[in-house]
Amino acid sequence: MNCVKQFLLTICFSLALTCQDHVLAGSTTTRDIIVPKISEWQVTVVNGLTTGETLFIHCKSKEDDLGEISLKFRDRFFWNFGENMLHSTLFWCYMSKDDGHMNVNVFWDDVILFHKCGWKNCIWTAKINGLYLWNSASSEDVLSEKWEVGW
């Protein structure tokens, strides 16, 4: 019985150390304590369609539906979140414009993506020929996904 108590205390102590930064945060939820957030991120989607078209986006994760958004030229939509300890955070968006659409992942656990996003903000810009990710390491927009024709 004594070994079981010691084991449970060790587990609790380890979890407390892992979660300490998030337990002290003012906006911590019970879910944050169970699955602590590793780092804070922001994803931004920009309408860069120079034709003046409205960009329709609908972004989601497994836990969150961010709703349907219509962006006029140069408008942007962004959200903040914390990547979870399991490294399973994934956000994806459906995007459409007058003559094209796409389903695309905009955040996932990947060191190359993190490097391109400067370890804090992934900036996606919809342009005439597709969706671009701002590569902060090289200071340039890089084509990531082309539009599919039609709706």
Phi, psi and chi 1 to 4 in degrees:
 res  aa     phi    psi   chi1   chi2   chi3   chi4
   1 MET       -  -38.1 -175.7   69.1  170.6      -
   2 ASN   -62.7  -36.9 -151.3   11.0      -      -
   3 CYS   -65.7  -37.4  -70.8      -      -      -
   4 VAL   -65.1  -44.4  171.9      -      -      -
   5 LYS   -62.6  -43.0  -76.6 -177.6 -177.1  178.4
   6 GLN   -64.1  -40.9 -174.2  173.6   -0.6      -
   7 PHE   -62.4  -46.6  175.1   75.4      -      -
   8 LEU   -63.9  -39.3  -70.7  174.3      -      -
   9 LEU   -63.9  -39.0  -78.0  173.3      -      -
  10 THR   -63.8  -43.9  -57.5      -      -      -
  11 ILE   -61.6  -48.0  -64.8  -69.2      -      -
  12 CYS   -61.3  -42.7  -70.9      -      -      -
  13 PHE   -63.3  -43.2 -178.4   72.0      -      -
  14 SER   -62.0  -44.0  -63.5      -      -      -
  15 LEU   -64.2  -38.9  -75.9  172.7      -      -
  16 ALA   -63.5  -41.0      -      -      -      -
  17 LEU   -65.4  -41.5  -74.8  177.1      -      -
  18 THR   -65.2  -36.8  -56.6      -      -      -
  19 CYS   -95.9   -1.8  -60.7      -      -      -
  20 GLN   -55.9  -41.2   68.0 -177.7   -4.2      -
  21 ASP   -64.1  -33.2  -68.8  -20.1      -      -
  22 HIS   -87.6  -26.9  -57.6  -70.8      -      -
  23 VAL   -67.6  -32.9  171.8      -      -      -
  24 LEU   -80.2  -15.4  -61.6  174.9      -      -
  25 ALA   -68.9  144.2      -      -      -      -
  26 GLY   -67.9  -29.2      -      -      -      -
  27 SER  -103.7   25.4   61.8      -      -      -
  28 THR   -70.9  136.1  -58.3      -      -      -
  29 THR  -108.4  170.0   64.6      -      -      -
  30 THR   -59.4  -37.1  -54.6      -      -      -
  31 ARG   -62.9  -36.2 -173.1  174.0 -176.2  -75.8
  32 ASP   -64.5  -33.6  -65.9  -26.5      -      -
  33 ILE   -73.5  -39.1  -64.2  168.7      -      -
  34 ILE   -71.1  -46.5  -65.1  168.8      -      -
  35 VAL  -123.1   87.0 -177.8      -      -      -
  36 PRO   -63.2  150.3   18.3  -25.0      -      -
  37 LYS   -84.2  134.7  -63.9  173.6 -179.0  175.0
  38 ILE   -81.9  -49.3  -61.0  -64.1      -      -
  39 SER  -149.2  157.4   57.3      -      -      -
  40 GLU   -92.9  138.5  -63.8  -63.6  -42.9      -
  41 TRP  -133.4  160.2  -73.4   92.2      -      -
  42 GLN  -134.3  135.4 -176.6  176.0   83.7      -
  43 VAL  -114.8  133.6  170.9      -      -      -
  44 THR  -124.9  134.0  -56.6      -      -      -
  45 VAL  -117.5  127.8  178.0      -      -      -
  46 VAL  -118.1  138.0 -179.5      -      -      -
  47 ASN   -86.7  106.1 -179.9  -12.7      -      -
  48 GLY  -110.4   24.4      -      -      -      -
  49 LEU   -75.5  102.4  -62.0  169.0      -      -
  50 THR   -69.0   -7.4   54.9      -      -      -
  51 THR   -78.3   -7.2   55.8      -      -      -
  52 GLY    84.7    6.8      -      -      -      -
  53 GLU   -66.7  152.1  -64.9  173.0   73.4      -
  54 THR   -81.8  137.0  -62.1      -      -      -
  55 LEU  -100.3  124.6  175.8   67.8      -      -
  56 PHE   -99.6  129.3  170.7   81.6      -      -
  57 ILE  -132.9  148.5   64.0  172.2      -      -
  58 HIS  -141.5  106.0 -172.3 -178.7      -      -
  59 CYS  -108.9  146.8  -60.0      -      -      -
  60 LYS  -148.6  162.7  -62.2  179.6  178.8 -174.6
  61 SER  -130.3 -176.6   73.0      -      -      -
  62 LYS   -61.8  -35.8 -176.0  177.5  175.6 -177.1
  63 GLU   -98.5  -24.7  -67.8   86.9   17.9      -
  64 ASP  -126.3  135.2  -59.6  -60.7      -      -
  65 ASP  -110.8  114.5 -176.1  -24.7      -      -
  66 LEU   -83.6   -1.6  -56.5  177.7      -      -
  67 GLY    88.9  174.3      -      -      -      -
  68 GLU   -94.4  129.7  -61.7  174.7   -3.2      -
  69 ILE  -127.5  138.2  -50.4  -70.1      -      -
  70 SER  -112.1  124.7  -66.1      -      -      -
  71 LEU  -114.2  128.5  -62.3  175.6      -      -
  72 LYS   -81.8  168.2  -66.0 -176.6  175.0  152.9
  73 PHE   -50.6  130.0  179.2   57.1      -      -
  74 ARG    74.2   -3.9  -67.2 -168.4  177.5  146.5
  75 ASP   -72.2  156.2  -77.9   -7.5      -      -
  76 ARG  -136.7  152.7   59.8 -173.3   60.0 -138.9
  77 PHE  -128.4  133.0  173.2   69.4      -      -
  78 PHE  -141.0  158.8   66.2   90.0      -      -
  79 TRP  -146.0  153.9   64.6   97.2      -      -
  80 ASN  -114.7  148.0  -60.9  -59.1      -      -
  81 PHE  -163.1  168.5   58.8   94.0      -      -
  82 GLY  -112.5  134.8      -      -      -      -
  83 GLU   -70.8  138.0 -176.8 -172.4   17.8      -
  84 ASN   -84.5  165.1   65.2   42.9      -      -
  85 MET   -62.8  -25.4 -174.4  172.7   74.4      -
  86 LEU   -81.6   -3.2  -58.7  174.7      -      -
  87 HIS    56.2   39.8  -58.5  -75.7      -      -
  88 SER  -115.4    8.9   61.2      -      -      -
  89 THR   -64.5  128.7  -55.4      -      -      -
  90 LEU  -143.4  128.3  170.6   67.3      -      -
  91 PHE  -120.8  140.1  -81.1   92.7      -      -
  92 TRP  -137.0  158.6   64.2   91.9      -      -
  93 CYS  -135.9  143.9  -62.8      -      -      -
  94 TYR   -96.5  131.1  170.7   78.0      -      -
  95 MET  -129.7  144.4  -60.5 -174.7 -168.8      -
  96 SER  -146.4  152.9   65.9      -      -      -
  97 LYS  -134.8 -175.3   60.8 -176.3 -168.9  100.9
  98 ASP   -52.4  -42.8  -71.0  -11.2      -      -
  99 ASP  -123.7   22.1   60.6   -7.7      -      -
 100 GLY  -165.1  166.3      -      -      -      -
 101 HIS  -154.7  168.8   65.7   98.0      -      -
 102 MET  -164.1  154.1   69.0  175.9   68.6      -
 103 ASN  -112.6  126.3  -77.7  -60.4      -      -
 104 VAL  -146.0  139.7   62.0      -      -      -
 105 ASN   -75.4  132.9  -69.7  -17.1      -      -
 106 VAL  -113.5  -11.1  -66.5      -      -      -
 107 PHE  -155.4  133.0 -175.8   87.7      -      -
 108 TRP  -155.4  166.8   61.4   97.9      -      -
 109 ASP   -78.4  103.8 -173.1   82.1      -      -
 110 ASP  -159.0  124.1  179.8   69.5      -      -
 111 VAL   -62.0  -36.4  172.1      -      -      -
 112 ILE   -64.8  -44.0  -65.7  170.2      -      -
 113 LEU   -60.7  -45.5  176.2   70.9      -      -
 114 PHE   -58.0  -42.9  -64.1  170.2      -      -
 115 HIS   -63.3  -44.9 -175.2   68.9      -      -
 116 LYS   -62.6  -34.1  -70.1  176.7 -179.3  177.2
 117 CYS   -86.4    5.5  -65.0      -      -      -
 118 GLY    66.1   23.4      -      -      -      -
 119 TRP    61.7   23.6  -62.8   89.2      -      -
 120 LYS  -157.8  -32.1   61.6 -177.3  172.3 -174.7
 121 ASN  -144.2  115.3 -171.4    6.2      -      -
 122 CYS   -93.6  117.8  -62.6      -      -      -
 123 ILE  -111.5  114.1  -57.4  171.1      -      -
 124 TRP  -106.6  132.1  -62.3   91.4      -      -
 125 THR  -123.5  122.6  -57.6      -      -      -
 126 ALA   -80.7  124.0      -      -      -      -
 127 LYS  -123.9  177.4  -63.5 -174.9 -179.9 -175.4
 128 ILE   -52.3  -44.6  -58.9  -70.8      -      -
 129 ASN   -97.1   -4.2   61.8  -26.3      -      -
 130 GLY   162.0 -164.6      -      -      -      -
 131 LEU  -105.0  130.4 -173.8   66.7      -      -
 132 TYR  -113.3  143.6  -72.1   72.9      -      -
 133 LEU  -107.1  128.8  174.1   62.9      -      -
 134 TRP   -71.5  119.1  175.1 -106.0      -      -
 135 ASN   -93.6  101.2 -174.8  -24.9      -      -
 136 SER   -68.1  -22.9   64.7      -      -      -
 137 ALA   -68.7  -36.9      -      -      -      -
 138 SER  -109.3    0.7   62.8      -      -      -
 139 SER    53.5   51.3  -63.5      -      -      -
 140 GLU  -152.5  152.5   64.2  179.6  -24.7      -
 141 ASP   -77.9  134.4  -86.9  -26.5      -      -
 142 VAL  -121.9  126.9  177.7      -      -      -
 143 LEU   -61.5  125.5 -179.9   62.2      -      -
 144 SER  -110.2  -36.9  178.1      -      -      -
 145 GLU  -150.2  135.0 -172.3   83.2   22.7      -
 146 LYS   -92.7  153.3  -69.1 -170.6  173.9 -174.0
 147 TRP   -66.5  142.4  -65.3  103.8      -      -
 148 GLU   -88.6  138.9  -65.4  178.4   35.2      -
 149 VAL   -72.9  141.1  178.7      -      -      -
 150 GLY    87.7 -168.8      -      -      -      -
 151 TRP  -104.0      -  -80.0   86.0      -      -
